Amino acid sequence: MENLAMQRALQTGDALSVLTEGIELPSGMYQLRRFIEGKDYCDPKRERWIWSIGKRYSDNAILAATDSRFYNDRNHDCLFLR
């Protein structure tokens, strides 16, 4: 892994992998089984940080994205914004 900050955050538990915490969706987003407050999230395979996590109002699915799409989205409760 080239991103040493990400590697260190994963090793110390400050960050969680979306690949471990859930699954990658065809849309490029990730569906998580849970959200843990106070943790950072990343995709270590692609070495990309997660920028927003939202809980969809219609079915309570927890979705993560590498952009800020869940901020001010009326269909999601934004749980995390980097």
N, CA, C and O atoms as a GROMACS GRO file, in nm:
protein
  328
    1MET      N    1   0.084  -0.117   0.000
    1MET     CA    2   0.000   0.000   0.000
    1MET      C    3   0.089   0.124   0.000
    1MET      O    4   0.178   0.138   0.083
    2GLU      N    5   0.063   0.213  -0.093
    2GLU     CA    6   0.142   0.336  -0.104
    2GLU      C    7   0.097   0.443  -0.005
    2GLU      O    8   0.178   0.524   0.040
    3ASN      N    9  -0.031   0.445   0.028
    3ASN     CA   10  -0.085   0.546   0.119
    3ASN      C   11  -0.054   0.503   0.262
    3ASN      O   12  -0.128   0.425   0.322
    4LEU      N   13   0.056   0.554   0.315
    4LEU     CA   14   0.101   0.512   0.448
    4LEU      C   15   0.009   0.561   0.559
    4LEU      O   16  -0.006   0.493   0.661
    5ALA      N   17  -0.055   0.677   0.540
    5ALA     CA   18  -0.150   0.726   0.640
    5ALA      C   19  -0.269   0.631   0.650
    5ALA      O   20  -0.317   0.602   0.760
    6MET      N   21  -0.317   0.584   0.537
    6MET     CA   22  -0.428   0.490   0.536
    6MET      C   23  -0.386   0.358   0.600
    6MET      O   24  -0.461   0.301   0.680
    7GLN      N   25  -0.270   0.310   0.564
    7GLN     CA   26  -0.219   0.185   0.620
    7GLN      C   27  -0.208   0.195   0.772
    7GLN      O   28  -0.247   0.102   0.843
    8ARG      N   29  -0.156   0.306   0.821
    8ARG     CA   30  -0.141   0.326   0.965
    8ARG      C   31  -0.279   0.334   1.034
    8ARG      O   32  -0.298   0.275   1.140
    9ALA      N   33  -0.373   0.405   0.972
    9ALA     CA   34  -0.507   0.418   1.030
    9ALA      C   35  -0.577   0.282   1.037
    9ALA      O   36  -0.647   0.254   1.134
   10LEU      N   37  -0.558   0.199   0.937
   10LEU     CA   38  -0.617   0.064   0.939
   10LEU      C   39  -0.551  -0.022   1.047
   10LEU      O   40  -0.619  -0.096   1.118
   11GLN      N   41  -0.420  -0.011   1.060
   11GLN     CA   42  -0.348  -0.091   1.158
   11GLN      C   43  -0.384  -0.054   1.302
   11GLN      O   44  -0.392  -0.141   1.388
   12THR      N   45  -0.406   0.074   1.326
   12THR     CA   46  -0.438   0.120   1.462
   12THR      C   47  -0.586   0.109   1.494
   12THR      O   48  -0.627   0.123   1.610
   13GLY      N   49  -0.668   0.083   1.392
   13GLY     CA   50  -0.812   0.074   1.414
   13GLY      C   51  -0.883   0.208   1.405
   13GLY      O   52  -1.003   0.217   1.430
   14ASP      N   53  -0.810   0.314   1.369
   14ASP     CA   54  -0.871   0.445   1.351
   14ASP      C   55  -0.958   0.449   1.226
   14ASP      O   56  -1.049   0.531   1.215
   15ALA      N   57  -0.928   0.361   1.130
   15ALA     CA   58  -1.006   0.352   1.006
   15ALA      C   59  -1.053   0.208   0.987
   15ALA      O   60  -0.989   0.112   1.031
   16LEU      N   61  -1.167   0.195   0.920
   16LEU     CA   62  -1.224   0.065   0.888
   16LEU      C   63  -1.232   0.051   0.737
   16LEU      O   64  -1.257   0.148   0.666
   17SER      N   65  -1.213  -0.069   0.689
   17SER     CA   66  -1.223  -0.099   0.546
   17SER      C   67  -1.368  -0.124   0.509
   17SER      O   68  -1.436  -0.205   0.572
   18VAL      N   69  -1.416  -0.054   0.406
   18VAL     CA   70  -1.552  -0.079   0.359
   18VAL      C   71  -1.564  -0.217   0.296
   18VAL      O   72  -1.674  -0.271   0.285
   19LEU      N   73  -1.453  -0.276   0.257
   19LEU     CA   74  -1.454  -0.410   0.199
   19LEU      C   75  -1.471  -0.516   0.307
   19LEU      O   76  -1.521  -0.625   0.280
   20THR      N   77  -1.431  -0.485   0.428
   20THR     CA   78  -1.449  -0.575   0.542
   20THR      C   79  -1.585  -0.551   0.607
   20THR      O   80  -1.650  -0.645   0.653
   21GLU      N   81  -1.626  -0.426   0.611
   21GLU     CA   82  -1.750  -0.387   0.678
   21GLU      C   83  -1.874  -0.402   0.590
   21GLU      O   84  -1.986  -0.384   0.638
   22GLY      N   85  -1.856  -0.434   0.463
   22GLY     CA   86  -1.970  -0.446   0.374
   22GLY      C   87  -1.931  -0.498   0.238
   22GLY      O   88  -1.834  -0.573   0.224
   23ILE      N   89  -2.007  -0.457   0.136
   23ILE     CA   90  -1.982  -0.503   0.000
   23ILE      C   91  -1.979  -0.384  -0.096
   23ILE      O   92  -2.042  -0.281  -0.072
   24GLU      N   93  -1.905  -0.400  -0.204
   24GLU     CA   94  -1.903  -0.299  -0.308
   24GLU      C   95  -2.022  -0.323  -0.401
   24GLU      O   96  -2.048  -0.435  -0.443
   25LEU      N   97  -2.092  -0.216  -0.432
   25LEU     CA   98  -2.207  -0.224  -0.522
   25LEU      C   99  -2.166  -0.192  -0.664
   25LEU      O  100  -2.064  -0.126  -0.685
   26PRO      N  101  -2.241  -0.237  -0.764
   26PRO     CA  102  -2.208  -0.208  -0.904
   26PRO      C  103  -2.198  -0.058  -0.934
   26PRO      O  104  -2.130  -0.017  -1.027
   27SER      N  105  -2.267   0.023  -0.854
   27SER     CA  106  -2.266   0.168  -0.874
   27SER      C  107  -2.134   0.233  -0.831
   27SER      O  108  -2.112   0.351  -0.855
   28GLY      N  109  -2.046   0.154  -0.766
   28GLY     CA  110  -1.922   0.211  -0.715
   28GLY      C  111  -1.932   0.254  -0.570
   28GLY      O  112  -1.832   0.293  -0.510
   29MET      N  113  -2.052   0.247  -0.514
   29MET     CA  114  -2.070   0.275  -0.372
   29MET      C  115  -2.052   0.145  -0.295
   29MET      O  116  -2.026   0.040  -0.353
   30TYR      N  117  -2.064   0.154  -0.164
   30TYR     CA  118  -2.049   0.039  -0.077
   30TYR      C  119  -2.169   0.033   0.016
   30TYR      O  120  -2.216   0.136   0.064
   31GLN      N  121  -2.218  -0.088   0.042
   31GLN     CA  122  -2.324  -0.106   0.141
   31GLN      C  123  -2.260  -0.165   0.265
   31GLN      O  124  -2.196  -0.270   0.259
   32LEU      N  125  -2.278  -0.097   0.377
   32LEU     CA  126  -2.216  -0.138   0.503
   32LEU      C  127  -2.317  -0.211   0.590
   32LEU      O  128  -2.437  -0.183   0.585
   33ARG      N  129  -2.268  -0.305   0.671
   33ARG     CA  130  -2.353  -0.376   0.767
   33ARG      C  131  -2.386  -0.289   0.887
   33ARG      O  132  -2.490  -0.305   0.951
   34ARG      N  133  -2.293  -0.196   0.917
   34ARG     CA  134  -2.309  -0.110   1.034
   34ARG      C  135  -2.227   0.018   1.015
   34ARG      O  136  -2.142   0.026   0.926
   35PHE      N  137  -2.254   0.116   1.098
   35PHE     CA  138  -2.176   0.238   1.099
   35PHE      C  139  -2.124   0.259   1.240
   35PHE      O  140  -2.201   0.252   1.336
   36ILE      N  141  -1.996   0.284   1.254
   36ILE     CA  142  -1.936   0.307   1.385
   36ILE      C  143  -1.891   0.453   1.391
   36ILE      O  144  -1.802   0.495   1.316
   37GLU      N  145  -1.952   0.527   1.480
   37GLU     CA  146  -1.920   0.668   1.501
   37GLU      C  147  -1.774   0.684   1.544
   37GLU      O  148  -1.723   0.604   1.622
   38GLY      N  149  -1.709   0.785   1.493
   38GLY     CA  150  -1.572   0.816   1.534
   38GLY      C  151  -1.464   0.744   1.456
   38GLY      O  152  -1.346   0.763   1.482
   39LYS      N  153  -1.504   0.661   1.361
   39LYS     CA  154  -1.406   0.590   1.277
   39LYS      C  155  -1.399   0.655   1.140
   39LYS      O  156  -1.497   0.714   1.093
   40ASP      N  157  -1.286   0.643   1.075
   40ASP     CA  158  -1.270   0.682   0.937
   40ASP      C  159  -1.294   0.558   0.853
   40ASP      O  160  -1.280   0.446   0.902
   41TYR      N  161  -1.331   0.575   0.728
   41TYR     CA  162  -1.358   0.461   0.639
   41TYR      C  163  -1.280   0.476   0.510
   41TYR      O  164  -1.257   0.587   0.463
   42CYS      N  165  -1.238   0.363   0.454
   42CYS     CA  166  -1.162   0.367   0.329
   42CYS      C  167  -1.179   0.237   0.252
   42CYS      O  168  -1.225   0.136   0.304
   43ASP      N  169  -1.139   0.244   0.126
   43ASP     CA  170  -1.128   0.126   0.040
   43ASP      C  171  -0.979   0.102   0.021
   43ASP      O  172  -0.917   0.167  -0.063
   44PRO      N  173  -0.919   0.010   0.097
   44PRO     CA  174  -0.775  -0.011   0.089
   44PRO      C  175  -0.729  -0.072  -0.044
   44PRO      O  176  -0.614  -0.055  -0.083
   45LYS      N  177  -0.817  -0.140  -0.112
   45LYS     CA  178  -0.782  -0.200  -0.241
   45LYS      C  179  -0.750  -0.091  -0.344
   45LYS      O  180  -0.654  -0.101  -0.420
   46ARG      N  181  -0.833   0.013  -0.344
   46ARG     CA  182  -0.814   0.125  -0.438
   46ARG      C  183  -0.743   0.244  -0.373
   46ARG      O  184  -0.713   0.343  -0.438
   47GLU      N  185  -0.717   0.231  -0.242
   47GLU     CA  186  -0.654   0.336  -0.163
   47GLU      C  187  -0.730   0.468  -0.176
   47GLU      O  188  -0.672   0.572  -0.207
   48ARG      N  189  -0.861   0.460  -0.151
   48ARG     CA  190  -0.947   0.578  -0.157
   48ARG      C  191  -1.020   0.593  -0.024
   48ARG      O  192  -1.071   0.496   0.032
   49TRP      N  193  -1.026   0.716   0.024
   49TRP     CA  194  -1.099   0.745   0.146
   49TRP      C  195  -1.248   0.759   0.116
   49TRP      O  196  -1.286   0.803   0.007
   50ILE      N  197  -1.330   0.722   0.210
   50ILE     CA  198  -1.474   0.744   0.200
   50ILE      C  199  -1.502   0.886   0.248
   50ILE      O  200  -1.453   0.929   0.352
   51TRP      N  201  -1.580   0.960   0.168
   51TRP     CA  202  -1.610   1.099   0.200
   51TRP      C  203  -1.746   1.118   0.262
   51TRP      O  204  -1.768   1.216   0.333
   52SER      N  205  -1.838   1.026   0.238
   52SER     CA  206  -1.969   1.039   0.303
   52SER      C  207  -2.035   0.902   0.319
   52SER      O  208  -2.015   0.811   0.240
   53ILE      N  209  -2.113   0.893   0.426
   53ILE     CA  210  -2.192   0.773   0.454
   53ILE      C  211  -2.333   0.820   0.487
   53ILE      O  212  -2.353   0.912   0.566
   54GLY      N  213  -2.430   0.754   0.424
   54GLY     CA  214  -2.569   0.792   0.447
   54GLY      C  215  -2.656   0.671   0.475
   54GLY      O  216  -2.632   0.562   0.423
   55LYS      N  217  -2.757   0.693   0.557
   55LYS     CA  218  -2.856   0.589   0.585
   55LYS      C  219  -2.982   0.624   0.507
   55LYS      O  220  -3.045   0.726   0.531
   56ARG      N  221  -3.017   0.537   0.412
   56ARG     CA  222  -3.131   0.562   0.325
   56ARG      C  223  -3.261   0.550   0.405
   56ARG      O  224  -3.284   0.452   0.475
   57TYR      N  225  -3.344   0.652   0.393
   57TYR     CA  226  -3.470   0.655   0.469
   57TYR      C  227  -3.564   0.542   0.429
   57TYR      O  228  -3.634   0.488   0.515
   58SER      N  229  -3.569   0.506   0.302
   58SER     CA  230  -3.668   0.408   0.255
   58SER      C  231  -3.648   0.268   0.311
   58SER      O  232  -3.746   0.196   0.333
   59ASP      N  233  -3.523   0.227   0.334
   59ASP     CA  234  -3.500   0.090   0.380
   59ASP      C  235  -3.389   0.077   0.486
   59ASP      O  236  -3.351  -0.034   0.523
   60ASN      N  237  -3.338   0.191   0.534
   60ASN     CA  238  -3.233   0.196   0.636
   60ASN      C  239  -3.100   0.136   0.591
   60ASN      O  240  -3.015   0.105   0.675
   61ALA      N  241  -3.079   0.120   0.460
   61ALA     CA  242  -2.950   0.071   0.409
   61ALA      C  243  -2.844   0.178   0.437
   61ALA      O  244  -2.868   0.297   0.419
   62ILE      N  245  -2.727   0.134   0.481
   62ILE     CA  246  -2.616   0.224   0.509
   62ILE      C  247  -2.521   0.217   0.390
   62ILE      O  248  -2.463   0.112   0.361
   63LEU      N  249  -2.506   0.330   0.323
   63LEU     CA  250  -2.427   0.338   0.200
   63LEU      C  251  -2.308   0.432   0.219
   63LEU      O  252  -2.319   0.533   0.287
   64ALA      N  253  -2.197   0.397   0.158
   64ALA     CA  254  -2.076   0.479   0.166
   64ALA      C  255  -2.031   0.515   0.024
   64ALA      O  256  -2.048   0.438  -0.069
   65ALA      N  257  -1.973   0.636   0.011
   65ALA     CA  258  -1.928   0.683  -0.119
   65ALA      C  259  -1.797   0.759  -0.105
   65ALA      O  260  -1.764   0.811   0.002
   66THR      N  261  -1.723   0.765  -0.213
   66THR     CA  262  -1.596   0.838  -0.214
   66THR      C  263  -1.616   0.984  -0.252
   66THR      O  264  -1.520   1.055  -0.282
   67ASP      N  265  -1.740   1.030  -0.250
   67ASP     CA  266  -1.770   1.172  -0.269
   67ASP      C  267  -1.869   1.214  -0.161
   67ASP      O  268  -1.904   1.133  -0.075
   68SER      N  269  -1.915   1.337  -0.166
   68SER     CA  270  -2.001   1.389  -0.059
   68SER      C  271  -2.149   1.381  -0.093
   68SER      O  272  -2.226   1.466  -0.049
   69ARG      N  273  -2.191   1.283  -0.170
   69ARG     CA  274  -2.328   1.275  -0.221
   69ARG      C  275  -2.437   1.268  -0.114
   69ARG      O  276  -2.551   1.306  -0.141
   70PHE      N  277  -2.406   1.222   0.006
   70PHE     CA  278  -2.509   1.208   0.108
   70PHE      C  279  -2.530   1.334   0.191
   70PHE      O  280  -2.624   1.342   0.271
   71TYR      N  281  -2.444   1.434   0.172
   71TYR     CA  282  -2.459   1.561   0.242
   71TYR      C  283  -2.573   1.638   0.177
   71TYR      O  284  -2.572   1.662   0.056
   72ASN      N  285  -2.672   1.677   0.257
   72ASN     CA  286  -2.790   1.750   0.209
   72ASN      C  287  -2.872   1.672   0.107
   72ASN      O  288  -2.940   1.731   0.024
   73ASP      N  289  -2.866   1.539   0.113
   73ASP     CA  290  -2.949   1.455   0.026
   73ASP      C  291  -3.077   1.424   0.102
   73ASP      O  292  -3.072   1.365   0.210
   74ARG      N  293  -3.191   1.461   0.048
   74ARG     CA  294  -3.317   1.445   0.120
   74ARG      C  295  -3.361   1.299   0.134
   74ARG      O  296  -3.453   1.269   0.210
   75ASN      N  297  -3.296   1.207   0.062
   75ASN     CA  298  -3.331   1.065   0.070
   75ASN      C  299  -3.246   0.987   0.170
   75ASN      O  300  -3.270   0.869   0.195
   76HIS      N  301  -3.145   1.055   0.228
   76HIS     CA  302  -3.052   0.989   0.318
   76HIS      C  303  -3.026   1.075   0.442
   76HIS      O  304  -3.027   1.198   0.436
   77ASP      N  305  -3.004   1.008   0.553
   77ASP     CA  306  -2.954   1.074   0.674
   77ASP      C  307  -2.803   1.065   0.666
   77ASP      O  308  -2.747   0.955   0.672
   78CYS      N  309  -2.736   1.179   0.653
   78CYS     CA  310  -2.589   1.178   0.641
   78CYS      C  311  -2.529   1.146   0.778
   78CYS      O  312  -2.540   1.225   0.872
   79LEU      N  313  -2.465   1.030   0.788
   79LEU     CA  314  -2.404   0.985   0.913
   79LEU      C  315  -2.259   1.028   0.927
   79LEU      O  316  -2.207   1.040   1.037
   80PHE      N  317  -2.194   1.051   0.813
   80PHE     CA  318  -2.051   1.078   0.812
   80PHE      C  319  -2.016   1.167   0.694
   80PHE      O  320  -2.061   1.143   0.582
   81LEU      N  321  -1.938   1.270   0.719
   81LEU     CA  322  -1.888   1.356   0.613
   81LEU      C  323  -1.744   1.389   0.644
   81LEU      O  324  -1.714   1.446   0.749
   82ARG      N  325  -1.656   1.356   0.555
   82ARG     CA  326  -1.513   1.378   0.576
   82ARG      C  327  -1.477   1.521   0.549
   82ARG      O  328  -1.360   1.558   0.561
   0.00000   0.00000   0.00000
